Amino acid sequence: MISRPRHGTHRTVTLAASVLLAGAVTAPVAQAAPAPTQAPGVGGQPRHCTLDLGTDAEHCYATFTEAVDHASKGRIDDAPASARTATGDSGFRTEVERLADEDGARADGVIQGTFFDDPGFGGDSLTISGEGLCEKDGWVDYQHDLEDGWKNRISSVQPWGNCWIWLYPEPGLGGDRDGPFKENTGDIGDFMNDRTQSIGFS
């Protein structure tokens, strides 16, 4: 947006000087209120959220490390602070896959996918956990309708938990889907970029 100079500045200065010289009543100068502490995701900092499909509970954190710690129930507490860095960290991937195998055997919560606001695994992230591994039986095993804050935002994806990711432009897995995304995908393409409203895991 181009900022244009304002006209009439001279008139404002002259009027203000006249009021002061005339001895008008001076109002006390208001003190600026202290700025509130900014939450993660405010002020340009990415916000990293987790969602448990079993409880629909969502929690958000300032770092990807904290988000993975929560999603893994404390079993991965050393994930990279940056989600983008984590996508290329083979040690982190091995650790998540090992936990997925253990969790699948116990039918416990499993990290099934991470979704990113920007291409190249950047911006805010949403890590979704479900009840188990995807079964590869030709059906969508788990699904989720995105909350309003995440609708029409996804640009890159990372599948976990033996899952393939399907993206849909309408709630309830409606509309023409795109996928499956079987591996880290830094750009989901024009068809579904910033259009996803529901997700299927198969």
KOLSE-123306 format. One record per residue: chain; residue in one letter; residue number from 1; x, y, z of N, C-alpha, C in turn. Coordinates in Angstrom, 3 decimals, m for minus. Atoms other than C-alpha are relative to their C-alpha. Layout:
N
 cadena residuo num     n.px     n.py     n.pz    ca.px    ca.py    ca.pz     c.px     c.py     c.pz
      A       A NUM        X        Y        Z        X        Y        Z        X        Y        Z
...
***
This chain:
202
 cadena residuo num     n.px     n.py     n.pz    ca.px    ca.py    ca.pz     c.px     c.py     c.pz
      A       M   1    0.845   m1.179    0.000    0.000    0.000    0.000    0.881    1.229    0.000
      A       I   2   m0.799   m1.217    0.094    1.426    3.385   m1.006   m0.545    1.013    0.979
      A       S   3    0.412   m1.020   m0.968    1.376    5.974    1.740    0.157    1.362   m0.647
      A       R   4   m0.035   m1.326    0.600    0.514    9.449    0.458    0.129    1.051    1.100
      A       P   5   m0.117   m1.050   m1.019    1.516   12.630    2.308   m1.352    0.653    0.238
      A       R   6    1.266   m0.637   m0.334   m1.383   14.293    4.109    0.115    1.498   m0.219
      A       H   7    0.058   m1.451    0.168   m2.398   17.816    3.225   m0.644    0.603    1.242
      A       G   8    0.615   m0.671   m1.138   m3.383   20.332    5.854    0.819   m0.118    1.270
      A       T   9   m0.849    0.116   m1.184   m0.478   19.622    8.208    0.283    1.373    0.592
      A       H  10   m0.296   m1.357   m0.465    0.336   23.329    8.412   m1.150    0.552    0.839
      A       R  11    1.174   m0.492   m0.723   m3.236   24.133    9.547   m0.061   m0.637    1.396
      A       T  12    0.060    0.694   m1.291   m3.052   21.475   12.325    1.028    0.557    0.966
      A       V  13   m1.063   m0.527   m0.860    0.256   22.806   13.662   m0.360    1.407    0.466
      A       T  14    0.374   m1.377   m0.358   m0.987   26.423   13.578   m1.093    0.011    1.050
      A       L  15    1.097    0.055   m0.948   m4.197   25.521   15.416    0.493   m0.459    1.371
      A       A  16   m0.522    0.512   m1.269   m2.326   23.554   18.083    0.806    1.082    0.712
      A       A  17   m0.808   m1.072   m0.600    0.097   26.452   18.654   m0.901    1.102    0.543
      A       S  18    0.920   m1.049   m0.446   m2.788   28.934   18.926   m0.675   m0.391    1.298
      A       V  19    0.662    0.455   m1.217   m4.539   26.832   21.556    0.937    0.091    1.182
      A       L  20   m0.958   m0.064   m1.097   m1.376   26.595   23.651    0.280    1.445    0.397
      A       L  21   m0.291   m1.386   m0.298   m0.648   30.306   23.375   m1.176    0.692    0.676
      A       A  22    1.180   m0.620   m0.596   m4.216   31.189   24.339   m0.215   m0.458    1.430
      A       G  23    0.112    0.450   m1.381   m3.736   29.374   27.642   m1.173   m0.917    0.240
      A       A  24    1.116    0.936   m0.156   m6.390   26.747   27.027    0.353   m1.047    1.044
      A       V  25   m0.202    1.052   m1.004   m6.885   24.034   29.625    0.706   m1.165   m0.663
      A       T  26   m0.788    1.090    0.567   m4.339   21.331   29.018   m0.427   m1.316    0.637
      A       A  27    0.377    1.326   m0.507   m5.496   17.744   29.322    1.251   m0.775    0.344
      A       P  28   m1.174    0.797   m0.346   m3.145   15.342   31.072    0.313   m0.989   m1.126
      A       V  29   m0.437    0.925    1.042   m1.113   13.211   28.712   m0.268   m1.421    0.470
      A       A  30    0.320    1.380   m0.371   m2.406    9.644   28.736    1.232   m0.870   m0.146
      A       Q  31   m1.100    0.957    0.060    0.147    6.969   29.514   m0.434   m1.192   m0.828
      A       A  32    0.315    1.171    0.819    0.271    4.166   26.981   m0.047   m1.253    0.878
      A       A  33    0.103    1.246   m0.754   m0.902    0.859   28.396    1.076   m0.954   m0.468
      A       P  34   m1.015    0.952    0.416    1.758   m1.855   28.418   m0.595   m0.997   m0.989
      A       A  35    0.475    0.957    1.009    1.496   m4.185   25.441   m0.204   m1.358    0.647
      A       P  36    0.214    1.332   m0.558   m0.016   m7.558   26.297    1.049   m0.975   m0.503
      A       T  37   m0.930    1.028    0.430    2.232  m10.572   26.152   m0.573   m0.698   m1.220
      A       Q  38    0.491    0.577    1.234    1.980  m11.983   22.673    0.003   m1.514    0.077
      A       A  39    0.105    1.450    0.043    0.794  m15.548   22.241    0.744   m0.511   m1.219
      A       P  40   m0.622    0.563    1.186    2.518  m17.940   19.841   m0.867    0.249   m1.229
      A       G  41    0.729   m0.232    1.238    1.559  m17.164   16.267   m0.296    1.466   m0.243
      A       V  42    0.251   m1.424    0.136    1.263  m13.421   16.879    1.338    0.698   m0.235
      A       G  43   m1.224   m0.755    0.216    3.812  m10.916   15.642    0.950   m0.676   m0.966
      A       G  44   m0.842    0.612    1.014    5.093  m13.039   12.782    0.657   m1.303    0.410
      A       Q  45   m0.601    1.259   m0.436    6.204  m16.013   14.866   m0.943   m1.160   m0.298
      A       P  46    0.881    1.139    0.285    4.893  m19.413   13.690   m0.574   m0.601    1.280
      A       R  47    0.661    0.681   m1.106    2.466  m21.246   15.951   m0.084   m1.476   m0.388
      A       H  48   m0.020    1.438    0.263    2.727  m25.044   16.231   m1.047   m0.666    0.892
      A       C  49    1.140    0.551   m0.730   m0.483  m26.814   17.209   m0.053   m1.517   m0.133
      A       T  50    0.254    1.436    0.040   m1.437  m30.393   18.006   m1.499   m0.219    0.124
      A       L  51    1.407    0.362   m0.089   m4.816  m32.059   17.598   m0.099   m1.490    0.219
      A       D  52    0.248    1.409   m0.299   m5.888  m35.361   19.142   m1.364   m0.365   m0.570
      A       L  53    1.271    0.370    0.628   m8.544  m36.986   16.941   m0.942   m0.710    0.968
      A       G  54    0.838    0.710   m0.960   m9.772  m39.064   19.884   m0.782    0.926    0.913
      A       T  55    0.637   m0.923   m0.952  m10.592  m36.077   22.091   m0.379    1.338   m0.630
      A       D  56    0.177   m1.297    0.681  m10.660  m33.182   19.564    0.661    1.142    0.760
      A       A  57   m0.708   m1.037   m0.768   m8.371  m31.320   21.995    1.133    0.572   m0.842
      A       E  58   m1.067   m0.676    0.734   m6.115  m28.750   20.346    0.812    0.851    0.963
      A       H  59   m0.920   m0.789   m0.819   m3.060  m27.182   21.985    1.022    0.629   m0.934
      A       C  60   m0.949   m0.694    0.854   m0.674  m24.629   20.485    1.223    0.445    0.804
      A       Y  61   m1.273   m0.271   m0.645    2.966  m23.892   21.253    0.840    0.939   m0.861
      A       A  62   m0.884   m0.921    0.707    5.715  m21.456   20.300    1.028   m0.735   m0.843
      A       T  63   m0.995    0.744    0.767    8.059  m24.197   19.038   m0.549   m1.354   m0.430
      A       F  64    0.361    1.327    0.487    7.727  m27.389   17.053    0.430   m1.061    1.016
      A       T  65   m0.476    0.934   m1.039    9.721  m29.136   19.814   m1.088   m0.249    1.033
      A       E  66    1.063    0.130   m1.004    6.950  m28.433   22.334   m1.218   m0.725   m0.558
      A       A  67    1.162    0.641    0.611    4.238  m29.507   19.902    0.202   m1.507   m0.116
      A       V  68   m0.274    1.441    0.145    5.888  m32.872   19.188    0.072   m0.668    1.364
      A       D  69   m0.048    0.532   m1.360    6.566  m33.395   22.893   m1.413   m0.311    0.489
      A       H  70    1.387    0.219   m0.420    2.836  m32.995   23.539   m0.663   m1.108   m0.825
      A       A  71    0.648    0.991    0.872    1.689  m35.044   20.521    0.500   m1.410    0.268
      A       S  72   m0.577    1.326   m0.267    4.034  m37.903   21.441   m0.133   m0.406    1.466
      A       K  73    0.210    0.255   m1.430    2.955  m37.770   25.101    1.329   m0.071    0.757
      A       G  74   m1.271   m0.136   m0.699    6.460  m36.800   26.177    1.075   m0.970   m0.438
      A       R  75   m0.993    0.998    0.400    8.258  m39.600   24.361    1.006    0.534   m1.009
      A       I  76   m0.982   m0.679    0.862    9.920  m37.286   21.821    0.096    1.431    0.514
      A       D  77   m0.143   m1.329   m0.604   11.203  m34.256   23.706    1.165    0.787   m0.585
      A       D  78   m1.158   m0.663    0.582   14.118  m33.328   21.450   m0.155    0.254   m1.495
      A       A  79    0.223   m0.321    1.415   12.509  m32.609   18.076    0.590    1.370   m0.307
      A       P  80   m0.499   m1.340    0.356   13.996  m29.669   16.163   m1.040    1.081    0.314
      A       A  81    0.911   m1.103   m0.322   12.516  m26.302   17.149   m0.750    0.471   m1.238
      A       S  82    0.611   m0.419    1.259   11.747  m25.609   13.478   m0.628   m1.200   m0.698
      A       A  83    0.674    1.079    0.723    9.185  m27.749   11.662    0.674   m0.243   m1.342
      A       R  84   m0.677    0.150    1.291   11.019  m27.096    8.398    1.270   m0.833    0.165
      A       T  85   m1.211    0.785   m0.255   14.263  m28.465    9.880   m0.348   m1.451    0.275
      A       A  86    0.393    1.359   m0.363   12.417  m31.505   11.235   m0.293   m0.870   m1.221
      A       T  87    0.340    0.799    1.180   11.280  m32.565    7.751    1.222   m0.642   m0.637
      A       G  88   m1.217    0.566    0.578   14.894  m33.169    6.716    0.875   m0.722    0.999
      A       D  89   m0.791    0.632   m1.059   16.090  m34.675    9.996   m0.305   m1.497    0.026
      A       S  90    0.249    1.446    0.095   16.453  m38.443    9.399   m0.103   m0.638    1.385
      A       G  91    0.078    0.540   m1.358   17.008  m39.103   13.122   m1.383    0.231    0.607
      A       F  92    1.332   m0.304   m0.504   13.735  m37.393   13.995   m1.036   m0.900   m0.664
      A       R  93    0.947    0.864    0.714   11.847  m39.325   11.290    0.069   m1.436    0.527
      A       T  94   m0.161    1.366   m0.516   13.274  m42.626   12.543   m0.650   m0.143    1.367
      A       E  95    0.576    0.045   m1.345   12.223  m41.793   16.102   m1.527    0.000   m0.045
      A       V  96    1.456   m0.048    0.113    8.653  m40.905   15.084   m0.539   m1.322   m0.545
      A       E  97    0.455    1.271    0.573    8.326  m44.071   12.973    0.118   m1.138    1.011
      A       R  98   m0.156    1.037   m1.036    9.669  m46.223   15.814   m1.139    0.084    1.004
      A       L  99    1.101   m0.163   m0.946    7.098  m44.764   18.194   m1.334   m0.396   m0.629
      A       A 100    1.242    0.384    0.676    4.364  m45.251   15.604   m0.160   m1.512    0.011
      A       D 101    0.068    1.465   m0.034    5.224  m48.960   15.413   m0.368   m0.492    1.393
      A       E 102    0.314    0.393   m1.375    5.157  m49.247   19.206   m1.447    0.325    0.340
      A       D 103    1.361   m0.436   m0.298    1.915  m47.281   19.464   m1.022   m0.857   m0.737
      A       G 104    0.922    0.824    0.775    0.295  m49.315   16.703   m0.225   m1.345    0.671
      A       A 105    0.129    1.279   m0.679    0.976  m52.488   18.627   m0.865    0.123    1.249
      A       R 106    0.781   m0.209   m1.224   m0.671  m50.961   21.720   m1.329    0.683   m0.286
      A       A 107    1.215   m0.741    0.383   m3.488  m49.245   19.768   m0.102    1.302    0.775
      A       D 108   m0.074   m1.273   m0.716   m2.388  m46.006   21.403    0.036    1.132   m1.025
      A       G 109   m0.052   m1.146    0.905   m2.250  m42.466   19.946    1.237   m0.026   m0.883
      A       V 110   m1.086    0.013    0.983   m0.088  m42.150   16.814   m0.016    1.323   m0.764
      A       I 111   m0.087   m1.181    0.847    1.148  m39.034   15.020   m0.259   m0.453   m1.439
      A       Q 112    0.407    0.446    1.333   m0.557  m39.368   11.614    0.340    0.988   m1.102
      A       G 113   m0.367   m0.969    1.023    0.346  m36.151    9.829    0.252    1.379    0.578
      A       T 114   m0.239   m1.399   m0.351    1.680  m32.623   10.077   m0.303    0.840   m1.236
      A       F 115    0.483   m0.861    1.074    0.205  m29.804    7.986    0.555    1.399    0.215
      A       F 116   m0.704   m1.271   m0.083    1.831  m26.485    7.184   m0.739    1.087   m0.769
      A       D 117    0.659   m1.180    0.554    0.495  m23.024    6.424    0.667    0.477   m1.287
      A       D 118   m0.754   m0.518    1.145    3.229  m22.194    3.892    0.634   m1.130   m0.794
      A       P 119   m0.785    0.982    0.753    4.970  m24.061    1.080    1.361   m0.207    0.657
      A       G 120   m1.328    0.270   m0.553    8.283  m25.663    2.006   m0.016   m0.257    1.479
      A       F 121    0.128    0.342   m1.421    6.990  m26.734    5.452    0.236    1.202    0.905
      A       G 122   m0.191   m1.215   m0.774    6.922  m23.155    6.711   m1.288    0.510    0.619
      A       G 123    1.152   m0.623   m0.657    4.616  m20.972    8.785   m0.524   m0.846    1.147
      A       D 124    0.632    0.760   m1.077    2.187  m22.385   11.339   m0.086   m1.472   m0.391
      A       S 125    0.147    1.428    0.274    1.925  m26.157   11.697   m1.093   m0.595    0.881
      A       L 126    1.025    0.747   m0.730   m0.790  m28.581   12.823    0.379   m1.473   m0.063
      A       T 127   m0.354    1.413   m0.078    0.256  m32.058   13.984   m1.189   m0.769    0.562
      A       I 128    1.203    0.752   m0.371   m2.633  m34.541   14.140    0.368   m1.411    0.450
      A       S 129   m0.199    1.351   m0.533   m2.615  m37.698   16.271   m1.315   m0.751   m0.012
      A       G 130    1.192    0.844   m0.002   m5.058  m40.595   15.976    0.189   m1.216    0.885
      A       E 131    0.003    1.160   m0.904   m5.805  m43.893   17.657    0.972   m1.093   m0.417
      A       G 132   m0.902    1.062    0.430   m3.463  m46.031   15.571    0.544    0.255   m1.379
      A       L 133   m0.559   m0.067    1.336   m1.619  m46.695   12.353   m1.106   m0.134   m1.041
      A       C 134    0.924    0.234    1.113   m3.399  m46.524    9.013    0.222   m1.419   m0.523
      A       E 135   m0.055    1.441    0.275   m4.198  m50.026    7.792    0.296   m0.374   m1.443
      A       K 136   m0.233    0.288    1.412   m3.734  m49.733    4.013   m0.962   m1.064   m0.520
      A       D 137    1.019    0.959    0.429   m7.004  m51.561    3.338   m0.916    0.601   m1.074
      A       G 138    0.804   m0.626    1.046   m8.299  m49.207    0.645   m1.062    0.952    0.509
      A       W 139    1.002   m0.875   m0.597  m10.414  m47.149    3.051    0.674    1.129    0.770
      A       V 140   m0.464   m1.074   m0.879  m10.006  m43.856    4.879   m0.214   m0.474    1.431
      A       D 141    0.069    0.511   m1.377   m9.188  m44.950    8.430   m0.373    1.080    1.008
      A       Y 142    0.252   m1.113   m0.918   m9.345  m41.542   10.109   m0.306    1.237   m0.837
      A       Q 143    0.305   m1.233    0.718  m10.785  m38.191    9.087   m0.197    1.137    0.987
      A       H 144    0.161   m1.182   m0.855  m10.987  m34.659   10.391   m0.482    1.177   m0.830
      A       D 145    0.430   m1.279    0.573  m12.929  m31.510    9.487    0.785    1.106    0.694
      A       L 146   m0.827   m1.051   m0.580  m10.615  m28.550   10.001   m0.848    1.056    0.688
      A       E 147    0.632   m1.125   m0.666  m11.581  m25.851   12.467    0.135    1.236   m0.894
      A       D 148   m0.010   m1.204    0.835  m12.252  m22.392   11.001    1.398    0.601   m0.128
      A       G 149   m1.331   m0.598    0.023   m8.757  m21.227   11.928    0.984   m0.696   m0.923
      A       W 150   m0.892    0.736    0.896   m7.187  m23.906    9.701   m0.598   m0.229   m1.382
      A       K 151    0.596    0.200    1.323   m9.623  m23.978    6.773    0.691    0.878   m1.042
      A       N 152   m0.540   m0.736    1.151   m8.194  m22.951    3.399    1.375    0.596    0.272
      A       R 153   m1.339   m0.504   m0.313   m4.633  m22.614    4.687    1.129   m0.959   m0.379
      A       I 154   m1.068    0.996    0.138   m2.702  m25.842    4.033    0.689    0.118   m1.368
      A       S 155   m0.804   m0.090    1.215    0.158  m25.601    1.516    1.026   m1.124   m0.125
      A       S 156   m0.939    1.119    0.047    2.486  m28.481    2.466   m0.347   m0.988    1.111
      A       V 157    0.423    1.063   m0.915    2.094  m31.804    4.274    1.133   m0.985    0.259
      A       Q 158   m0.951    1.035   m0.385    4.045  m34.514    6.052   m0.778   m1.171    0.601
      A       P 159    0.728    1.150   m0.548    2.463  m37.979    6.500    0.837   m0.785    1.006
      A       W 160   m0.622    0.849   m1.018    3.234  m40.197    9.514   m0.913   m1.202    0.244
      A       G 161    0.845    1.088   m0.494    1.906  m43.378   11.105   m0.524   m0.929   m1.089
      A       N 162    0.408    0.887    1.083    1.820  m45.464    7.896   m1.203    0.549   m0.765
      A       C 163    1.182   m0.597    0.638   m0.814  m43.030    6.586    0.351    0.693   m1.305
      A       W 164    0.008   m0.867    1.164   m1.415  m41.502    3.198   m1.021    1.087    0.286
      A       I 165    0.858   m1.150   m0.287   m3.031  m38.075    3.271   m0.823    0.364   m1.234
      A       W 166    0.928   m0.482    1.024   m6.083  m37.041    1.220   m0.540    1.352    0.456
      A       L 167    0.487   m1.344   m0.321   m7.161  m33.389    1.085   m1.290    0.265   m0.766
      A       Y 168    1.331   m0.241    0.569  m10.756  m32.276    0.431   m0.375    1.473    0.149
      A       P 169    0.354   m1.422   m0.050  m12.168  m28.809   m0.368   m1.282    0.306    0.768
      A       E 170    1.236   m0.201   m0.746  m15.356  m29.342    1.682    0.039   m0.821    1.286
      A       P 171    0.085    0.822   m1.221  m16.180  m30.602    5.203   m0.553   m1.388   m0.321
      A       G 172    0.543    1.342    0.143  m17.028  m34.276    5.632    0.568   m0.765   m1.180
      A       L 173   m0.672    0.639    1.136  m14.538  m35.386    2.950   m0.778    0.226   m1.297
      A       G 174    0.792   m0.326    1.182  m16.675  m33.635    0.317    0.814    0.680   m1.083
      A       G 175   m0.643   m0.637    1.133  m15.718  m32.390   m3.114    1.057   m0.894   m0.626
      A       D 176   m1.045    0.752    0.700  m12.957  m33.526   m5.476    1.267   m0.017    0.838
      A       R 177   m1.166    0.097   m0.877  m10.130  m34.816   m3.316    1.299    0.028   m0.793
      A       D 178   m1.332    0.055    0.583   m6.414  m34.586   m3.981    0.852   m0.913    0.862
      A       G 179   m0.853    0.941   m0.711   m3.828  m37.191   m3.045    0.005   m1.337   m0.712
      A       P 180   m0.554   m0.057   m1.348   m2.738  m39.488   m1.773    1.398    0.616    0.022
      A       F 181   m1.343   m0.504   m0.259    0.272  m37.648   m0.419    0.678   m1.043    0.881
      A       K 182   m0.613    1.147   m0.666    2.537  m40.542    0.549    1.305    0.340    0.696
      A       E 183   m1.271   m0.401   m0.584    5.669  m38.640    1.539    0.001    1.508    0.219
      A       N 184   m0.106   m1.441   m0.229    6.838  m35.196    2.622   m0.222    0.740   m1.311
      A       T 185    0.327   m0.749    1.216    5.340  m32.778    0.088    0.048    1.485    0.331
      A       G 186   m0.210   m1.412   m0.306    6.643  m29.222    0.239   m0.927    0.951   m0.724
      A       D 187    0.966   m0.821    0.741    4.087  m27.940   m2.264   m1.089   m0.936   m0.512
      A       I 188    1.072    0.933    0.365    0.727  m29.698   m2.589   m0.594    0.314   m1.369
      A       G 189    0.471   m0.326    1.339    0.049  m27.944   m5.901   m1.195    0.939    0.008
      A       D 190    1.027   m1.035    0.115   m2.426  m25.379   m7.156   m1.420   m0.503    0.267
      A       F 191    1.371    0.493   m0.117   m5.480  m27.650   m7.083   m0.553    0.138    1.422
      A       M 192    0.495   m0.058   m1.382   m5.716  m27.803   m3.256    0.714    1.020    0.876
      A       N 193   m0.696   m0.981   m0.828   m3.346  m25.071   m2.113   m0.978    1.021    0.578
      A       D 194    0.893   m0.938   m0.714   m5.195  m22.967    0.507   m1.478   m0.288   m0.250
      A       R 195    1.405    0.353    0.231   m8.436  m24.883   m0.208   m0.482   m1.121    0.915
      A       T 196    0.376    1.189   m0.764   m8.433  m27.797    2.265   m0.918    0.334    1.165
      A       Q 197    0.916   m0.160   m1.127  m11.381  m28.055    4.667   m0.177   m1.310    0.785
      A       S 198    0.026    1.250   m0.743  m11.204  m31.748    5.611    1.122   m0.902   m0.495
      A       I 199   m1.167    0.846    0.252   m8.511  m34.423    5.726   m0.380   m1.447    0.239
      A       G 200    0.160    1.436   m0.196   m8.581  m38.190    5.282    1.367   m0.654    0.121
      A       F 201   m1.228    0.770   m0.183   m5.892  m40.596    6.481   m0.303   m1.445   m0.393
      A       S 202    0.258    1.383    0.415   m5.690  m43.972    4.708    1.272   m0.827   m0.004
***
